[in-house]
Amino acid sequence: MADSPAPSSAIASITAVEAGLAAQGYIASRQIATAVYLSQAIDKPILVEGPAGVGKTELAKAIAAWRGLKMIRLQCYEGLDEAKALYEWKYAKQLLYTQILKDKLGEVLGGAQTLHAALGQLHDFGDVFFSKEFVEPRPLLQALLEPDGCVLLIDEIDKSDAEFESLLLEILSDFQVTIPELGSIAAAKPPTVILTSNSERNLGDALKRRCLHLHIGFPEQKLEERIVESRVPGISQTLRRQLVAFIHDIRTLDLKKQPSVSETIDWARVLVLLQSAELGHEVVKDTLNVLLKYESDIEVALPQVTTFVAKAQRQNIFG
Amino acid sequence: MQENLHRFFRAARGAGVHVSPAESIDAMRAVASVGVADRTVLRDSLLLTLAKSEDEKKALGACFDLFFAHVDPAQAEASDEAQDAASNEAQAAPPSGQPSDADTSAELGPLAQMLLAQNTADVSAAIANASSAVGLSEIRYFTQRGLYSSRMLETMGIQRLRDDLDRLTETNPGLAERLQAGLDGLRDTVRDAVAQALALYGREETENLRHEILRNAQLSRIEPRQVEAMRALIRQIARRLRERYSKPRKRQRRGHLDVRRTLRRNAAWGSVPFLTAWKRKHRDRPKIVALCDVSGSVARVSDFFLLLIHSLHDVVSDVRSFAFSGHLIEVSEILEQKPAEEAMAEIMHKVGFGSSDYGSSLVDFEKQFMASVTPQTTVIVLGDARSNKLDPRADILKAISERAKRVVWLNPEGRVTWGWGDSEMPRYQTFCNVVRPCATAQQLERAVSDIVSAYQ
């Protein structure tokens, strides 16, 4: 954190991104670093797709920590609408204020002789109740109002309805929202926007067109070893190598849910806790439930454990 | 560089990646900010800005490799200089290895000199120049290959080379032989360049043409090698229909004020109606029961029809499909669980290849599955209604049509033949809401589109 740059400075190069994210414990592949760099350079949101647990959400957190920015997170779900994502009028407060100001209103209007005059005066201060004081900003509006900019994470956009996507379009392309009573509110400083999706449904072309499209898959063996190294400090090199080799073998099986990076890290932590120096059949069989989340998957994997462990151990000799 | 990028965008479109003008601007900006020095970074940047799905990334990656295998941006600029340098060199000092050739080669045309010097960088630069001179990136169809090759060779000065060659054959046969070999090599290189250009730029047009032909081809008569292409086309049609019909319509939001819900929603501020709730019209998604004849020539049409219907998950809430020839079975599960080819093979194995008997198949349906037909169901029958002179049992179809919302009959034969021979079409027709011929992919698309839109 010591060498984190001031929030406003631009990113110098792709290698700077790699180094910056690595300092936060996020080992980024070249592609990810390029995407982050480009999103700054040409002011575009990043749409991250990929299987669960490969570090899509983590990426946003790492960027926020590295750039020293606030992170605002909007978790999407079915039925999410404008009022919960963008802004809402504080009805209760409006109502309360009209009650409190009732006498004052009476006084002001009392001066008017005719109904028309009263109506005219009412029009003059009618907008008072639809001003910024009565707007309750929700995550999207908050992100725009943040003076130093921020990292806006729109998580699992594929879970929201198709209508919600259309709502996002204005924010994503122009970094502004339009509130009918107040007009357009533009961002003080364009936020870094990260959208994540598990490809549960196909997103609209209009949304995709406005974003850089980044696909994060399962990392290569070398990269995954580095990730484990950075996330689980106490792990020995032997175990790390065997463990990652084993997981890569497991991923070749036909499973309901493939173990992803987050499971690798969890498993590495478990093995460190159990103080195993290297991979053994018994330990693997006992802890397989950390790695695989379905009973049927464990059944598929169990017969293969012996072979895979032996293979992983050989890997260590030659690798 | 900009020119190169523009040509790359065109090539990308040919490879099936949708590159809109906005995306190409993004890509330009991205390239401007990362530079072109590092090829992997350039590749990543273009992939990030242009390709918007896993498949597109794959296609674009392949396209990138093919494209920049030929035009390396850094090299292209360098080779211009190299060319100048080389030509100066050639004038100043003719190939020193063979002093006896020096006099003759001085009289040769520039192309002949280049070939004899065997400077590959020069040759490829000359080919690049010639290809931009004749507008090679405009190539569309494979029939244009010969035309473009000869034009390019002409631009490079092949006429002069031939004259040189004729002259040399008389004066210096050894050199002529070398030149002839060089010329053959050059022909090959140019042909390769044109072939590559066709692979890059011609694909879009060729694909369009092929699609157009495929759309209007008789489904029952397409050749086995086209089946895969037709499946792809059907999937495309399914995607288009999904996009058109899966979105909720405006009509759903109109209606009368729902007083009960309005009061409840506004209870927080003393039932002063700040927020209004409207009565919604409940609209069903299509429920479809499909009966498909899988005998003889109708089988293939049924195959594509089932593929189409079952790829409409977002649009259609409930599909049950049945296949019959001599008797009838339900095939929904087979189609849902297995890939298209396997599923069809299994269905064929179970009921296919019999002589069709519409009467007993309808009896099978009435006995086992009549309950699946509700007032919201559209029943689609796909078949030629040729029942081999057996009892058609049109009364069962009548019963079905009384229960169902609609009965649609799709017939792969043309209207002219209905009622001829053993066709029972006129008898069935009376109990159908819609009857239409359905022999090509285009007709299939229209038929399904109409069925779905009847629910909107």
HADDOCK unambig.tbl for C-alpha pairs under 7 A between the chains (distance, minus, plus):
assign (segid A and resid 31 and name CA) (segid B and resid 44 and name CA) 6.04 0.50 0.50
assign (segid A and resid 34 and name CA) (segid B and resid 45 and name CA) 6.86 0.50 0.50
assign (segid A and resid 35 and name CA) (segid B and resid 48 and name CA) 6.85 0.50 0.50
assign (segid A and resid 38 and name CA) (segid B and resid 30 and name CA) 6.30 0.50 0.50
assign (segid A and resid 41 and name CA) (segid B and resid 33 and name CA) 6.69 0.50 0.50
assign (segid A and resid 42 and name CA) (segid B and resid 29 and name CA) 6.63 0.50 0.50
assign (segid A and resid 42 and name CA) (segid B and resid 30 and name CA) 6.61 0.50 0.50
assign (segid A and resid 208 and name CA) (segid B and resid 52 and name CA) 6.38 0.50 0.50
assign (segid A and resid 209 and name CA) (segid B and resid 23 and name CA) 6.72 0.50 0.50
assign (segid A and resid 212 and name CA) (segid B and resid 48 and name CA) 5.30 0.50 0.50
assign (segid A and resid 212 and name CA) (segid B and resid 49 and name CA) 5.10 0.50 0.50
assign (segid A and resid 213 and name CA) (segid B and resid 48 and name CA) 5.08 0.50 0.50
assign (segid A and resid 213 and name CA) (segid B and resid 49 and name CA) 6.49 0.50 0.50
assign (segid A and resid 213 and name CA) (segid B and resid 51 and name CA) 6.95 0.50 0.50
assign (segid A and resid 213 and name CA) (segid B and resid 52 and name CA) 5.50 0.50 0.50
assign (segid A and resid 214 and name CA) (segid B and resid 48 and name CA) 5.95 0.50 0.50
